Amino acid sequence: MRAPGIAHVFGRIAWFVWLALLPLALGVYVVQSIRNGHSAWAIDFNGNFRGPAQEILDGHSPYHPAQLAQVRSAVAAGHSPIEYQHGVFAAYPAPGLLVGVPFTALPALLAEWLWIGCLLAAGGLALRLTGVRDWRVYAAALVMPPVVGSLFYGAVDLLLLLGLAACWRWRDNAGKAGCALGAIIALKLVALPLVLWFVATRRWRAAGLSLAVAGALAVAGWAVVGLGGIGSYPHLLSLLTDIESARGFSAVAFASAFGAGASTAAWAPYVAGAVLVVALFIVARRGPRADGATFLLGVLAALAFSPIVWQHSIVLLLAPLAVLRPRFGVVWTLPLLLWFAPDTSGVVPVSQLMLFALVVGAVCAAALRVGLHPPERSRPGASESITLA
């Protein structure tokens, strides 16, 4: 059999495996939650949006730096963050917390399921905006451990993914692209380095507008929450970083796992992020034909700069992956391996960190191969087959 035939066979096998693994994957998360002795269902939604929004409506600040300082001391003494508020501490920018306000008027269970429905719709629309028309890609994305985990926790990743997809779709429209990026920056600061993607690709107006929109939304949000809290917000982020950065899959966690001291590991995100930004600017010199590759490098840089990265955080990589690999292929099966490196409230073992790095690296390498060397358009009537990577 030739390579296209082999790829087709493996693609069909992978598809049937997905059909079997989807209910199993959901069951694993439920069982794991019960075994841990706490309910992990929708904890991010309740801890970062609905709960803080209710505090805002009650006239209280949703931020509690004094409590975080106590948790940091307890974690330093050997306790786990999960012992306190299930490890979820409100630290999103003020505009992000206000997203939860409409859900406070609903019963908790209805609010949670409505939020999950919104996330599913956002994820599907994001893939649509990036140009995906292959239904198998939608199915593949739904079964990926990062997506399943993000939905299970009620995390905001799929909303951010929609914003990234909008940035790509309207990248040459400064108004739409700038507003899209500004909105997701105001929602979560992890998207801030994406401004450098606009700068590297000489989309100056979009870069400036994104910062202006993010700033305006931040001022409006803080005006509702309380402008007095702006000054202490960086300290709150620092406390949260101290509590959670060595856990999960961030550059800090990798550096710590390989023996780096706390002060050295704290610099790891800046080093990794800077390397990716340099690569971004180098690749951007190829012009618009390399937009897909620069988009991927920009998203990677944003994740690398973040001192706190969970497995579900890499949902953001689906935007550039969909741009560069819009048709189903073996590359869409690789994230299934991440079931062997699940999110955890503790320190991630080195073996799981390495597996995570290998999977993410392989997916990005396969996508970059297309981004740096775009294939020629197939002749009219030529048959299409599933690619190997």
Secondary structure, DSSP 4 states (H G I P E B T S, - for coil): --HHHHHHHHHHHHHHHHHHHHHHHHHHHHHHHHHTTS--TTHHHIIIIIHHHHHHHTT--S--HHHHHHHHHHHHTT--GGGTGGG----S-HHHHHTTGGGGGS-HHHHHHHHHHHHHHHHHHHHHHTT---HHHHHHHHHSHHHHHHHHHT-SHHHHHHHHHHHHHTTT-HHHHHHHHHHHHHH-GGGGGGHHHHHHTT-HHHHHHHHHHHHHHHHHHHHHH-GGGTTTHHHHHHHHHHHHTTSSSSHHHHHHHTT--HHHHTTHHHHHHHHHHHHHHHHHTT-GGGHHHHHHHHHHHHHHH-S---GGGGGGGHHHHHHH--S--GGGTGGGGGGGS---SSPPPHHHHHHHHHHHHHHHHHHHHHHHSPPPPPPTT--------
